Amino acid sequence: MRFSFYLPCYWPDLGYPAQEMYRDAVEEGQLAEDLGFDTLCIPEHHFINYLTHPQPLLTAVKVAAATRAIKIITSVLVLPIYDIRRLAGEICQTDCLTDGRIEIGVGRGAFAYEFNRFNVPPEESRARFDDSLALLEALLTGKETGWKSEWYDFEPVAITPHPVQKSIPIWIAALSYPAIYHSAKRGYHIQTTPLRGGMETVKTQATAFNDAVRDAEGTLDHLKFSMLRMLYVARDQADADEKVAMAYENHRRFCNVYDTPGTVKDGAIVPIDVEESIDDVRDALLIGTVPEIIDKLGAYNDLRVMDLLLNMGFGASHEDVMGSMERFARDVMPHYQKTRAA
């Protein structure tokens, strides 16, 4: 299995200086590279204290300057809210500034709260995404490109600067079986997450990708499939219980902007009551002591989830996240690296 590290910048305490939060993220990125994590991933969200990266490409440049060679992936750029001409230039500039270490994860977005404040009707997000992705791919070729669609009408332009990479890898964010299957069949790497769902959701998502690769009869064997999960390697059971409670509070905020139009006060999401119990969260997520984590990861390995993206920053302190990273690399990662080598 490959293990990648998520830099969420979850910000439940707005009293904590934002510049310190970003310094923490850079330090965690440096440690992830030192410990042997495969890639770093950076999300995008706006107007809320949840995954606080209004422009993940900025964070990518900062993290790249503090690391040596680790790949950095956006997870994900929300295409319907962008002017794709400008975004294409920013991606190419980022590729230059990171010496060709950037990969681009893209998605249609999920939070109505954000769409409404960008004056983008959520019901248009699918059509806007499809058009935006096609335009982005055309512009990233470096060739003069003109476009005429429902949302764009312009004469040919060429994006400058030219990127370092001849072809910047593109990942598609997808959750459902059909979305994962058909995105993979089109030749895209896949980013997914079961959110707070259990192993049935994990199985459905993994099966969708594996089915697409199987049905392509060898032509898609190069594709990657990355699954985001909350994970924390606890010092002891008391530490695990504390982190499960934090994950539950994180979930209460997430549901307020994912399942509803969103109630936000001065940028802070108001936690809401949710159907799931704290024990449901405990069962679904990868939070526990070393033996518990090794045992839980076995099910992912059996489903051939070979690229697991780990979010340890769901409420724990920077010091606790760093400690969890070190325990994971020392006590868990070698177990599954042996499996991968075999």
C-alpha positions in Angstrom: 0.0 0.0 0.0 1.0 3.6 -0.6 0.2 6.2 2.0 -0.2 9.8 1.2 -0.7 12.7 3.7 -3.6 15.2 3.7 -2.9 18.8 4.8 -6.5 19.9 5.7 -6.0 23.1 7.7 -9.1 22.3 9.7 -9.6 25.4 11.9 -12.2 24.9 14.6 -10.6 27.5 16.9 -10.6 30.8 15.0 -8.5 32.2 17.9 -5.5 30.2 16.7 -3.6 32.4 14.3 -4.0 31.3 10.7 -0.4 31.9 10.0 0.5 29.3 12.7 -2.0 26.9 11.2 -0.2 27.1 7.8 3.2 26.8 9.5 1.9 23.6 11.1 0.9 22.3 7.7 4.3 23.0 6.2 6.0 21.2 9.2 3.7 18.2 8.8 4.4 18.1 5.0 8.2 18.1 5.8 7.8 15.3 8.3 5.6 13.3 5.9 8.3 13.4 3.3 11.0 12.4 5.8 8.8 9.5 7.0 8.3 8.1 3.5 4.7 9.2 2.7 4.0 9.0 -1.1 2.4 12.4 -1.8 0.9 15.4 -0.1 -2.7 16.5 -0.9 -4.2 19.9 -0.4 -8.0 20.6 -0.5 -10.0 23.7 -1.4 -12.8 25.5 0.4 -14.1 29.0 0.9 -15.8 31.2 3.5 -15.7 28.5 6.2 -13.2 27.2 8.8 -13.3 23.7 7.3 -10.3 22.7 5.1 -9.2 26.3 5.0 -7.3 26.6 1.6 -9.0 29.2 -0.5 -6.3 28.6 -3.1 -4.5 25.2 -2.7 -2.0 26.1 -5.4 -0.6 28.8 -3.1 -0.2 26.2 -0.3 1.4 23.9 -2.8 4.1 26.4 -3.7 4.8 27.1 0.0 5.1 23.4 0.9 7.2 22.6 -2.2 9.7 25.3 -1.1 10.1 23.5 2.3 10.4 20.0 0.9 12.7 18.2 -1.5 10.9 15.9 -4.0 7.5 14.7 -2.7 4.7 15.1 -5.2 1.9 17.5 -4.3 -1.7 17.0 -5.5 -4.7 19.4 -5.2 -7.6 17.5 -3.6 -9.5 19.1 -5.2 -9.8 22.3 -7.3 -13.5 23.1 -7.7 -13.7 23.9 -11.4 -17.2 25.4 -11.6 -16.2 28.4 -9.5 -13.2 29.3 -11.7 -12.4 31.3 -14.8 -10.6 28.3 -16.4 -8.3 30.6 -18.5 -6.9 32.1 -15.3 -6.7 28.8 -13.5 -4.8 27.2 -16.3 -2.1 29.9 -16.1 -1.9 29.5 -12.3 -1.5 25.7 -12.7 1.3 26.2 -15.2 3.0 28.8 -13.0 2.7 26.4 -10.0 4.3 23.6 -12.0 7.2 25.9 -12.7 7.5 27.1 -9.1 7.4 23.5 -7.8 9.8 22.1 -10.4 7.2 19.9 -11.9 5.9 18.4 -8.7 2.3 19.4 -9.0 -0.6 17.1 -9.9 -4.1 18.4 -10.3 -7.1 16.9 -8.6 -10.4 18.4 -9.8 -14.0 18.1 -8.8 -17.5 19.7 -9.2 -17.7 20.8 -5.6 -20.1 19.6 -2.8 -21.1 22.5 -0.6 -24.2 24.5 -1.5 -23.0 27.2 0.9 -20.0 28.0 -1.3 -21.9 27.7 -4.6 -24.5 30.1 -3.5 -21.9 32.7 -2.5 -20.2 32.4 -5.8 -23.5 32.8 -7.6 -23.1 29.4 -9.2 -26.4 27.4 -9.0 -25.5 24.0 -7.5 -27.8 22.3 -10.1 -25.4 23.6 -12.9 -22.3 22.1 -11.3 -22.2 18.9 -13.3 -22.5 20.7 -16.7 -20.1 23.4 -15.7 -17.6 20.9 -14.5 -17.7 18.9 -17.7 -17.2 22.0 -19.8 -14.5 23.4 -17.5 -12.5 20.1 -17.5 -12.5 19.9 -21.3 -11.4 23.5 -21.6 -8.7 23.1 -18.9 -7.2 20.1 -20.7 -7.2 22.0 -24.0 -5.5 25.0 -22.5 -2.8 23.0 -20.7 -1.6 21.7 -24.0 0.0 25.1 -24.5 -1.6 25.5 -27.9 -3.7 28.4 -28.9 -7.3 27.5 -27.9 -10.6 29.3 -28.5 -13.8 28.2 -26.9 -17.6 28.6 -27.4 -20.0 27.0 -24.9 -22.7 28.0 -22.5 -20.2 29.6 -20.2 -17.3 30.6 -22.4 -17.0 32.4 -25.7 -13.5 33.7 -26.5 -10.9 33.9 -29.3 -7.8 31.6 -29.3 -5.3 32.2 -26.5 -2.2 30.4 -25.4 -1.4 29.9 -21.7 1.9 31.2 -20.4 4.2 30.2 -18.8 4.7 26.7 -20.2 4.7 24.0 -17.5 7.7 21.9 -16.6 5.8 18.7 -17.2 4.8 17.8 -20.7 1.5 16.5 -19.3 0.4 17.5 -15.8 -1.4 14.5 -14.3 -5.2 15.0 -13.7 -7.2 13.2 -11.0 -11.0 13.2 -10.9 -12.9 13.4 -7.5 -15.8 10.9 -7.6 -17.9 9.2 -4.9 -20.5 6.9 -6.5 -19.9 3.7 -8.3 -20.9 5.1 -11.8 -18.8 8.2 -11.3 -15.7 6.3 -10.3 -16.2 3.6 -13.0 -16.8 6.0 -15.9 -14.1 8.5 -14.9 -11.5 5.7 -14.7 -12.7 4.3 -18.0 -12.0 7.8 -19.5 -8.4 7.4 -18.3 -8.3 9.6 -15.2 -6.7 8.8 -11.9 -9.4 8.7 -9.1 -9.7 10.5 -5.8 -12.5 9.3 -3.6 -13.6 9.1 0.0 -16.3 7.2 1.9 -16.7 10.3 4.1 -17.9 8.8 7.4 -19.3 5.7 5.7 -18.2 2.2 6.7 -16.7 -0.7 4.9 -19.7 -1.2 2.6 -19.0 2.2 1.1 -15.3 1.5 0.9 -16.1 -1.8 -0.9 -18.4 -0.1 -3.4 -15.9 2.6 -4.3 -12.9 0.2 -4.6 -14.9 -2.2 -6.6 -15.9 0.5 -9.1 -12.3 1.3 -9.8 -11.2 -2.3 -9.9 -14.0 -3.1 -12.3 -13.1 -0.3 -14.7 -9.4 -1.4 -14.8 -10.4 -5.1 -15.3 -12.9 -4.2 -18.1 -10.2 -2.2 -19.9 -8.1 -5.4 -20.3 -4.7 -3.9 -19.4 -5.0 -0.5 -21.0 -5.7 1.3 -17.6 -3.3 -0.6 -15.4 -1.3 2.6 -14.9 -4.1 4.5 -13.2 -4.0 5.3 -9.5 -6.9 5.2 -7.1 -6.6 7.2 -3.9 -9.0 7.0 -1.0 -9.2 9.6 1.7 -9.8 8.5 5.3 -9.5 10.0 8.7 -6.7 8.1 10.6 -5.0 8.6 13.9 -2.6 6.3 15.7 -3.3 6.8 19.4 -0.8 6.5 22.3 -3.4 4.6 24.3 -7.1 4.0 24.6 -7.8 7.3 26.3 -6.0 9.1 23.5 -8.1 7.2 21.0 -11.4 8.1 22.8 -10.4 11.7 22.8 -9.7 11.7 19.0 -12.9 9.9 18.2 -14.8 12.7 20.1 -12.9 15.3 18.0 -13.8 13.4 14.8 -17.5 13.4 15.8 -17.4 17.2 16.3 -15.7 17.5 12.9 -18.6 15.4 11.5 -21.2 17.7 13.0 -19.7 20.7 11.3 -19.2 18.9 8.0 -22.8 17.8 7.8 -24.0 21.4 8.3 -22.5 22.4 4.9 -22.7 19.0 3.1 -26.3 18.0 3.9 -27.9 21.5 4.4 -27.5 25.0 2.9 -25.2 25.7 5.8 -25.3 27.8 9.0 -22.0 29.8 9.4 -21.2 32.6 11.8 -18.3 34.8 11.0 -16.7 32.0 9.0 -17.3 29.3 11.7 -19.5 26.4 10.9 -22.2 25.8 13.6 -22.2 22.1 14.6 -25.5 20.5 14.1 -27.2 17.3 15.4 -26.5 14.3 13.2 -28.0 10.8 12.7 -24.7 9.0 13.4 -23.7 8.2 16.9 -20.1 8.6 18.2 -19.8 4.8 18.1 -20.8 4.9 14.4 -17.9 7.3 13.8 -15.6 5.1 15.9 -16.5 2.1 13.8 -16.1 3.8 10.4 -12.9 5.7 10.9 -9.3 4.6 11.4 -8.7 5.8 14.9 -7.1 3.6 17.5 -4.0 2.1 18.9 -1.3 0.5 16.7 -2.8 -3.1 16.7 -6.3 -1.7 15.9 -5.0 0.3 13.0 -3.1 -2.6 11.6 -6.1 -4.8 11.8 -8.5 -2.2 10.3 -6.1 -1.6 7.3 -6.2 -5.2 6.4 -9.7 -4.8 5.0 -8.5 -2.0 2.7 -5.6 -4.1 1.6 -7.9 -7.0 0.7 -10.0 -4.6 -1.4 -6.8 -3.5 -3.3 -7.0 0.1 -2.0 -3.4 0.6 -2.7 -3.2 4.4 -2.2 -4.7 5.6 1.1 -4.7 9.3 1.8 -4.6 10.0 5.5 -6.3 12.9 7.3 -5.0 13.2 10.8 -5.9 16.9 11.1 -9.5 16.7 12.1 -9.2 18.5 15.4 -6.0 17.1 17.1 -3.2 19.5 18.0 -0.2 19.9 15.8 1.9 18.1 18.3 -0.5 15.2 18.4 -0.7 15.0 14.6 3.1 14.8 14.4 3.2 12.1 17.1 0.5 10.1 15.2 2.5 10.4 12.0 5.6 9.1 13.7 3.8 6.1 15.2 2.2 5.3 11.9 5.5 5.4 10.0 7.3 3.4 12.7 4.7 0.8 13.7 2.1 0.5 10.9 3.6 1.5 7.6 6.3 -1.2 7.6 3.7 -3.9 8.0 1.9 -2.9 4.7 5.1 -2.0 2.9 6.1 -5.6 3.3 2.7 -6.7 1.9 3.3 -4.3 -1.1 6.7 -5.7 -1.8 5.5 -9.2 -1.6 
